[in-house]
């Protein structure tokens, strides 16, 4: 009986240590949750979890003397070499990242956007900075652009150019950004149709084990032969909301390294790109990811009748429109082309009402032509879904999240 006091004291000490030490295991964002609503207009979610993009200037797919982007677009659907040049064209990448940044600034209220650009060299980053010199001073001052080097495993140098230059870079964000707890990654072929800040709300919906949130990829429904697919119909990696500290708990220290350790780079799997490999890796690890609605990453395949209808897109508006596989340039869907072209040529000094009228008019004209061969022509309330954010901006002077 005399030992009970010491046992009790020891137990108390153990509990005390657990209460203090367990949280230490969660330092550096292991349980990162960004409460996007509490900061309001005087803060930016990107100061807590930066926006990340990757850019590479391909030397193998540059346009030859006399060629222009219009010539390449006209050949891209029937000529493999032309399609390759279009995907890697710096002209296309430049125009797309310009439109990405303009729409980010147009719809958002955050005074500052911290954007990490993972590039292959300093020259590429300098060109991106130069793009912003054409923006109004007030808008340009909202952008904090930082250049970081991409990271690839030394044992797999082929990943630098697999599928297309730097496509795999987004799978090694945990290694490339060792000081970051969490990030929102977007491909440069996306445009914002609503306030980008809203994307950060997804962090708050991740449970204690989930380390990544992705939207659906309907193309996996039609692939022959069938490929490994995670989620309901497959996952697209054009918009990634991810907790990097949780990624670092995986074998190898990131999603990319975990895929390598799992042997998923074996040639017998016939992957087209990193997205195929990630779907294979996550297929039986459903606890690691959350599938979110297409509102956060709407690709043309989402208009397929076989794909799940996006109720949130119609109710709240599409936030990100994704021109995957050069959809903003190839004649895959005329409405995607019209929306992107209007945003590409808009000025940040332009009255948003004029932009809204222009986009609605172009969409109405396309509807009047009854273009049945294009997927989004028959998508119920598509025109509404893509203009909700702009209509709110015009009506209220700001976008409601």
C-alpha positions as CSV (number, residue, x, y, z in Angstrom):
1,X,0.0,0.0,0.0
2,X,2.9,2.3,0.7
3,X,3.7,2.2,-3.1
4,X,0.4,3.8,-4.2
5,X,1.5,7.4,-3.7
6,X,4.5,6.9,-5.9
7,X,2.5,5.1,-8.5
8,X,-0.1,7.8,-8.6
9,X,2.6,10.5,-8.9
10,X,4.3,8.6,-11.7
11,X,0.9,8.3,-13.5
12,X,0.3,12.0,-13.1
13,X,3.7,12.7,-14.6
14,X,3.1,10.4,-17.5
15,X,-0.3,12.0,-18.3
16,X,1.3,15.4,-18.0
17,X,4.1,14.5,-20.4
18,X,1.6,13.0,-22.9
19,X,-0.5,16.1,-22.8
20,X,2.5,18.3,-23.6
21,X,4.5,16.0,-25.8
22,X,1.8,14.6,-28.1
23,X,1.0,18.1,-29.5
24,X,4.7,18.4,-30.2
25,X,4.3,15.5,-32.6
26,X,1.8,17.6,-34.5
27,X,4.1,20.7,-34.8
28,X,4.8,22.0,-38.3
29,X,1.2,21.7,-39.4
30,X,0.6,17.9,-38.9
31,X,-3.0,18.9,-37.9
32,X,-3.0,22.0,-40.0
33,X,-6.5,23.5,-40.2
34,X,-7.0,26.9,-41.8
35,X,-10.1,28.7,-40.6
36,X,-10.6,30.8,-43.7
37,X,-13.6,32.6,-42.3
38,X,-12.0,34.2,-39.3
39,X,-9.4,36.3,-41.1
40,X,-11.7,38.4,-43.4
41,X,-10.4,40.9,-45.9
42,X,-7.3,41.9,-43.9
43,X,-5.5,38.6,-44.2
44,X,-4.8,36.1,-47.0
45,X,-5.0,32.3,-46.6
46,X,-1.9,32.1,-48.8
47,X,0.2,33.7,-46.0
48,X,-0.6,30.5,-43.9
49,X,-0.5,28.0,-46.8
50,X,0.9,29.4,-50.0
51,X,-0.5,29.0,-53.5
52,X,2.0,26.9,-55.6
53,X,2.4,26.6,-59.4
54,X,5.1,24.9,-61.5
55,X,6.5,26.2,-64.7
56,X,9.1,24.9,-67.2
57,X,10.1,26.3,-70.5
58,X,10.5,23.2,-72.7
59,X,13.3,23.4,-75.3
60,X,12.0,20.3,-77.2
61,X,8.6,21.7,-78.0
62,X,9.4,25.4,-78.9
63,X,7.8,26.7,-82.1
64,X,9.9,26.8,-85.2
65,X,10.5,29.9,-87.3
66,X,7.3,31.0,-89.0
67,X,5.1,29.0,-86.7
68,X,2.6,30.6,-84.4
69,X,0.2,29.3,-81.8
70,X,-2.8,29.4,-84.2
71,X,-1.0,27.2,-86.7
72,X,-0.3,24.6,-84.0
73,X,-3.8,24.7,-82.6
74,X,-5.3,23.9,-86.1
75,X,-3.1,20.8,-86.4
76,X,-3.2,19.6,-82.8
77,X,-6.1,17.2,-83.0
78,X,-4.7,15.3,-86.0
79,X,-1.0,15.6,-85.7
80,X,0.9,14.2,-82.7
81,X,3.9,16.5,-83.2
82,X,1.7,19.5,-83.3
83,X,-0.2,18.3,-80.1
84,X,3.2,17.9,-78.3
85,X,4.3,21.4,-79.3
86,X,1.0,22.9,-78.2
87,X,1.3,21.2,-74.8
88,X,4.8,22.5,-74.3
89,X,4.5,25.8,-76.0
90,X,5.9,28.7,-74.0
91,X,3.4,31.0,-75.7
92,X,0.5,28.9,-74.4
93,X,2.0,28.6,-70.9
94,X,2.7,32.4,-70.8
95,X,-0.9,33.3,-71.8
96,X,-2.3,30.7,-69.4
97,X,-0.4,31.9,-66.3
98,X,-1.2,35.5,-67.3
99,X,-4.9,34.6,-67.2
100,X,-4.6,32.6,-64.0
101,X,-3.0,35.6,-62.2
102,X,-5.5,38.1,-63.6
103,X,-8.5,36.0,-62.6
104,X,-7.0,35.4,-59.2
105,X,-6.8,39.1,-58.6
106,X,-10.1,39.9,-60.2
107,X,-12.3,37.7,-58.0
108,X,-10.3,37.7,-54.7
109,X,-10.5,40.2,-51.8
110,X,-7.2,39.2,-50.1
111,X,-4.8,42.1,-50.0
112,X,-1.8,39.8,-50.6
113,X,-1.2,36.6,-52.5
114,X,1.9,34.6,-51.6
115,X,2.7,32.4,-54.6
116,X,5.6,30.0,-54.8
117,X,6.7,29.3,-58.3
118,X,8.6,26.0,-58.8
119,X,10.6,26.5,-61.9
120,X,13.4,24.7,-63.8
121,X,15.6,27.8,-63.9
122,X,15.8,31.5,-62.9
123,X,15.1,32.7,-66.4
124,X,11.6,31.1,-66.4
125,X,10.8,32.8,-63.1
126,X,12.0,36.1,-64.5
127,X,9.6,35.8,-67.4
128,X,6.7,35.2,-65.0
129,X,7.6,38.3,-63.0
130,X,7.7,40.2,-66.2
131,X,4.2,39.2,-67.0
132,X,2.9,41.0,-64.0
133,X,4.6,44.3,-65.1
134,X,1.6,44.7,-67.4
135,X,-0.9,44.7,-64.4
136,X,-2.1,47.9,-62.7
137,X,0.2,48.9,-59.9
138,X,-2.4,48.3,-57.2
139,X,-3.0,44.8,-58.4
140,X,0.6,43.9,-59.0
141,X,1.5,44.9,-55.5
142,X,-0.9,42.2,-54.2
143,X,1.4,39.5,-55.6
144,X,4.3,38.1,-53.6
145,X,6.1,35.8,-56.1
146,X,8.8,33.5,-54.7
147,X,11.0,31.2,-56.8
148,X,11.9,27.8,-55.6
149,X,13.7,25.0,-57.3
150,X,11.8,21.8,-58.3
151,X,12.8,18.6,-56.6
152,X,13.2,15.1,-58.2
153,X,14.7,12.0,-56.8
154,X,18.3,11.5,-57.9
155,X,17.6,7.9,-58.9
156,X,14.8,8.9,-61.3
157,X,16.0,11.8,-63.4
158,X,13.6,10.7,-66.2
159,X,10.7,12.1,-64.2
160,X,11.8,15.7,-65.1
161,X,10.4,15.2,-68.6
162,X,8.0,12.4,-68.2
163,X,4.7,13.1,-70.0
164,X,5.7,16.7,-70.3
165,X,8.3,18.9,-68.6
166,X,8.0,19.2,-64.9
167,X,4.6,17.4,-64.7
168,X,5.9,15.2,-61.8
169,X,7.1,18.2,-59.8
170,X,3.8,18.5,-57.9
171,X,4.2,15.0,-56.5
172,X,7.4,16.1,-54.7
173,X,6.1,19.2,-53.0
174,X,7.1,18.0,-49.5
175,X,10.7,17.8,-50.5
176,X,10.8,21.0,-52.6
177,X,9.1,23.0,-49.9
178,X,10.6,21.7,-46.6
179,X,9.6,24.8,-44.6
180,X,5.9,24.7,-45.6
181,X,3.2,22.9,-43.6
182,X,0.4,22.9,-46.2
183,X,-0.1,24.3,-49.7
184,X,-2.7,24.7,-52.4
185,X,-1.3,23.7,-55.7
186,X,-2.9,24.6,-59.1
187,X,-1.9,23.7,-62.7
188,X,-1.2,26.8,-64.8
189,X,-4.0,25.9,-67.2
190,X,-6.7,26.9,-64.7
191,X,-8.7,30.1,-64.4
192,X,-10.6,31.3,-61.4
193,X,-14.4,32.1,-61.8
194,X,-14.8,32.9,-58.1
195,X,-12.8,33.9,-55.0
196,X,-9.8,31.6,-54.7
197,X,-9.8,32.1,-50.9
198,X,-12.7,29.7,-50.7
199,X,-10.5,26.8,-51.7
200,X,-8.6,27.1,-48.4
201,X,-11.9,26.1,-46.6
202,X,-11.2,22.6,-47.7
203,X,-8.4,22.3,-45.1
204,X,-11.0,22.5,-42.4
205,X,-12.9,19.5,-43.8
206,X,-9.9,17.1,-43.8
207,X,-10.0,14.6,-41.0
208,X,-7.0,13.6,-38.9
209,X,-5.7,11.1,-41.4
210,X,-6.5,12.8,-44.8
211,X,-3.5,14.5,-46.4
212,X,-4.9,15.5,-49.8
213,X,-8.1,16.7,-51.4
214,X,-8.8,16.2,-55.1
215,X,-11.7,16.5,-57.5
216,X,-13.0,13.8,-59.9
217,X,-11.5,12.9,-63.3
218,X,-14.3,11.6,-65.5
219,X,-11.9,10.6,-68.3
220,X,-11.2,7.3,-66.4
221,X,-14.7,6.2,-67.2
222,X,-13.8,6.0,-70.9
223,X,-10.2,4.8,-70.9
224,X,-9.5,1.6,-72.7
225,X,-7.8,-0.4,-71.4
226,X,-9.2,0.5,-68.0
227,X,-6.7,2.0,-65.6
228,X,-6.4,2.1,-61.8
229,X,-8.7,4.8,-60.4
230,X,-9.2,6.2,-56.9
231,X,-12.3,7.8,-55.6
232,X,-15.7,7.5,-57.2
233,X,-14.5,7.6,-60.9
234,X,-10.9,8.7,-60.6
235,X,-9.1,11.8,-59.4
236,X,-7.6,14.8,-61.2
237,X,-4.4,16.5,-59.9
238,X,-5.0,19.9,-61.5
239,X,-6.0,21.4,-58.1
240,X,-4.4,19.9,-55.0
241,X,-5.2,20.9,-51.4
242,X,-2.6,19.1,-49.3
243,X,-1.0,18.9,-45.9
244,X,2.7,18.5,-46.5
245,X,3.5,17.6,-42.9
246,X,1.2,14.6,-43.2
247,X,2.8,13.7,-46.5
248,X,6.2,13.6,-44.8
249,X,4.9,10.8,-42.6
250,X,4.6,8.6,-45.7
251,X,7.3,6.2,-46.7
252,X,10.0,8.2,-48.5
253,X,8.6,11.5,-47.2
254,X,6.1,12.5,-49.9
255,X,3.4,11.2,-52.2
256,X,5.9,10.9,-55.1
257,X,8.5,9.1,-53.0
258,X,5.9,6.8,-51.5
259,X,4.8,5.8,-55.0
260,X,8.4,5.0,-55.9
261,X,8.9,2.9,-52.8
262,X,5.7,1.1,-53.6
263,X,7.1,0.1,-57.0
264,X,4.6,2.0,-59.0
265,X,7.0,3.2,-61.5
266,X,7.3,-0.3,-62.9
267,X,6.9,-0.1,-66.7
268,X,4.3,-2.8,-66.7
269,X,1.7,-0.4,-65.4
270,X,1.8,1.7,-68.5
271,X,1.1,5.0,-66.8
272,X,0.6,8.0,-69.0
273,X,1.6,10.5,-66.3
274,X,1.9,11.1,-62.6
275,X,-1.9,11.4,-62.2
276,X,-2.3,7.7,-63.2
277,X,0.4,6.6,-60.7
278,X,-1.2,8.7,-57.9
279,X,-4.6,7.1,-58.6
280,X,-3.1,3.7,-58.4
281,X,-1.4,4.6,-55.1
282,X,-4.5,6.0,-53.5
283,X,-7.0,3.4,-54.8
284,X,-6.8,1.2,-51.7
285,X,-5.8,4.0,-49.4
286,X,-9.1,5.8,-49.2
287,X,-8.2,7.1,-45.7
288,X,-5.5,9.4,-47.1
289,X,-7.7,11.5,-49.4
290,X,-10.9,13.4,-49.6
291,X,-12.8,13.7,-52.9
292,X,-14.3,17.1,-53.3
293,X,-16.8,18.4,-55.8
294,X,-16.0,19.5,-59.3
295,X,-16.7,23.1,-58.2
296,X,-13.1,23.3,-57.2
297,X,-11.7,21.8,-60.4
298,X,-14.2,21.7,-63.3
299,X,-12.7,20.0,-66.4
300,X,-14.5,19.5,-69.7
301,X,-15.0,15.8,-68.9
302,X,-17.3,16.9,-66.0
303,X,-19.9,17.7,-68.7
304,X,-20.1,14.1,-69.7
305,X,-23.6,12.6,-69.0
306,X,-21.9,9.6,-67.4
307,X,-20.1,11.9,-64.9
308,X,-21.8,12.8,-61.6
309,X,-23.7,16.1,-62.0
310,X,-22.2,18.9,-59.9
311,X,-25.1,20.3,-57.9
312,X,-22.6,22.6,-55.9
313,X,-21.4,24.1,-59.2
314,X,-24.9,25.3,-60.0
315,X,-25.8,26.3,-56.4
316,X,-22.7,28.2,-55.5
317,X,-20.8,28.6,-58.8
318,X,-17.7,27.0,-60.3
319,X,-14.6,28.4,-58.6
320,X,-11.9,26.9,-60.8
321,X,-12.3,26.1,-64.6
322,X,-9.5,23.8,-65.7
323,X,-8.4,23.7,-69.3
324,X,-6.6,20.3,-69.0
325,X,-4.8,18.9,-72.0
326,X,-4.9,22.3,-73.8
327,X,-8.7,22.4,-73.7
328,X,-8.5,26.2,-73.7
329,X,-6.8,26.0,-77.1
330,X,-8.1,22.9,-78.9
331,X,-11.7,22.7,-80.3
332,X,-12.8,20.2,-77.6
333,X,-15.6,22.5,-76.2
334,X,-16.5,25.8,-77.7
335,X,-17.8,27.2,-74.3
336,X,-14.4,26.6,-72.7
337,X,-12.8,28.4,-75.5
338,X,-15.1,31.4,-75.3
339,X,-14.7,31.8,-71.6
340,X,-11.0,31.5,-71.6
341,X,-10.6,33.9,-74.6
342,X,-12.7,36.5,-72.8
343,X,-10.6,36.2,-69.7
344,X,-7.3,36.1,-71.6
345,X,-8.1,39.5,-73.3
346,X,-9.7,41.2,-70.3
347,X,-8.0,44.1,-68.5
348,X,-7.9,44.3,-64.7
349,X,-9.0,47.9,-65.2
350,X,-12.1,46.8,-67.1
351,X,-15.5,47.1,-65.6
352,X,-16.6,43.6,-64.5
353,X,-20.1,44.3,-65.8
354,X,-18.8,44.6,-69.3
355,X,-16.9,41.3,-68.9
356,X,-20.0,39.6,-67.6
357,X,-22.1,40.9,-70.5
358,X,-19.4,39.8,-73.0
359,X,-19.2,36.2,-71.6
360,X,-22.9,35.8,-71.4
361,X,-23.4,37.0,-74.9
362,X,-20.8,34.6,-76.3
363,X,-22.3,31.7,-74.4
364,X,-25.8,32.6,-75.6
365,X,-24.6,32.7,-79.2
366,X,-23.1,29.3,-78.9
367,X,-26.4,27.9,-77.5
368,X,-28.3,29.4,-80.5
369,X,-26.0,27.4,-82.8
370,X,-27.1,24.0,-81.2
371,X,-23.6,22.6,-81.2
372,X,-24.5,19.1,-80.2
373,X,-21.0,17.7,-80.7
374,X,-19.6,19.7,-77.7
375,X,-20.0,18.3,-74.2
376,X,-20.9,21.3,-72.2
377,X,-23.6,22.5,-74.6
378,X,-26.1,20.1,-73.0
379,X,-24.9,20.4,-69.4
380,X,-27.8,21.8,-67.4
381,X,-27.3,25.4,-66.2
382,X,-23.6,25.4,-67.3
383,X,-23.8,29.1,-68.3
384,X,-25.2,29.9,-64.9
385,X,-22.5,27.9,-63.1
386,X,-19.6,29.6,-64.8
387,X,-21.0,33.2,-64.3
388,X,-22.2,33.0,-60.6
389,X,-19.0,34.4,-59.3
390,X,-18.8,37.2,-61.8
391,X,-22.5,38.1,-61.3
392,X,-21.9,38.4,-57.6
393,X,-18.9,40.6,-58.2
394,X,-20.9,42.9,-60.4
395,X,-23.9,43.0,-58.0
396,X,-22.1,43.5,-54.7
397,X,-18.7,44.8,-55.7
398,X,-17.1,41.7,-54.1
399,X,-17.5,37.9,-54.3
400,X,-19.2,36.1,-51.5
401,X,-17.4,32.9,-50.4
